[in-house]
C-alpha cells in the first residue's frame, strides 16, 4: 500500500492515530528514499540483557525462584560468607 503524505512546516509526517505512541526506525537508503519500520527497540544501555548468556542466566534464576520456597535468612551466616 502506498500513500502520499506532506511533510509539515515542523518537519513531521502524520502516519495515523493507530500508530500514536509507537516507535519506528527510519532508514535513509539514499537521499530522499526512506524505509519506515514499526517495532520495539532496545536502548543501548539495556542491550547487554539480550545476549544468550544473560538470557540463560535469567531463565535459570527465574526457574530457581519458582521452584524454591522462601525461607528465613540467617544473617550471621550470610555475614560470615561475605568476609571470605
C-alpha positions in Angstrom: 0.0 0.0 0.0 1.3 3.4 -0.9 0.1 6.8 0.2 1.2 10.4 -0.3 2.0 12.4 2.8 3.1 16.0 3.1 5.9 17.0 5.4 4.7 19.8 7.7 6.5 23.0 8.5 7.9 21.4 11.6 9.4 18.5 9.6 6.8 15.9 10.8 4.8 13.3 8.9 1.5 12.0 10.3 1.2 8.2 9.8 -2.2 7.9 11.5 -3.6 7.7 15.0 -3.4 3.9 15.0 0.4 4.3 15.3 0.3 7.0 18.0 2.9 6.4 20.7 4.6 3.6 18.8 8.3 3.5 17.9 9.6 3.5 14.4 13.0 3.3 12.9 13.6 5.4 9.8 16.3 4.2 7.4 17.6 6.6 4.7 18.6 4.3 1.8 19.7 7.3 -0.3 18.9 11.0 -0.4 15.1 11.2 -0.4 14.5 7.4 -0.1 13.3 6.3 3.4 12.1 3.0 4.8 9.9 3.3 7.9 9.6 0.2 10.2 7.4 -0.1 13.2 8.7 -2.0 16.2 10.0 -2.1 19.7 13.6 -1.2 20.2 16.2 -1.9 22.9 18.0 1.1 24.3 21.8 0.8 24.1 22.3 0.6 27.8 19.9 -2.4 28.0 21.3 -4.3 25.0 23.5 -6.5 27.2 20.4 -8.1 28.6 19.6 -9.5 25.1 22.8 -11.7 25.0 22.3 -15.5 25.0 24.5 -15.9 28.2 22.5 -13.3 30.2 19.2 -14.7 28.9 20.2 -18.2 30.1 21.3 -17.0 33.5 18.0 -15.1 33.9 16.0 -18.1 32.9 17.9 -20.2 35.4 17.3 -17.7 38.2 13.6 -17.4 37.4 13.3 -21.3 37.4 15.1 -21.5 40.7 12.9 -18.8 42.3 9.8 -20.6 41.1 11.0 -24.0 42.5 12.5 -22.7 45.8 10.1 -21.7 48.5 11.1 -18.6 50.6 12.9 -19.3 53.8 14.2 -17.1 56.6 17.7 -15.9 56.3 20.5 -16.5 58.8 22.1 -13.0 58.9 25.1 -14.2 60.9 25.8 -17.0 58.4 25.4 -14.6 55.5 27.8 -12.1 57.2 30.5 -14.8 57.6 30.1 -15.7 53.9 30.7 -12.1 52.8 34.0 -11.9 54.7 35.7 -14.7 52.7 
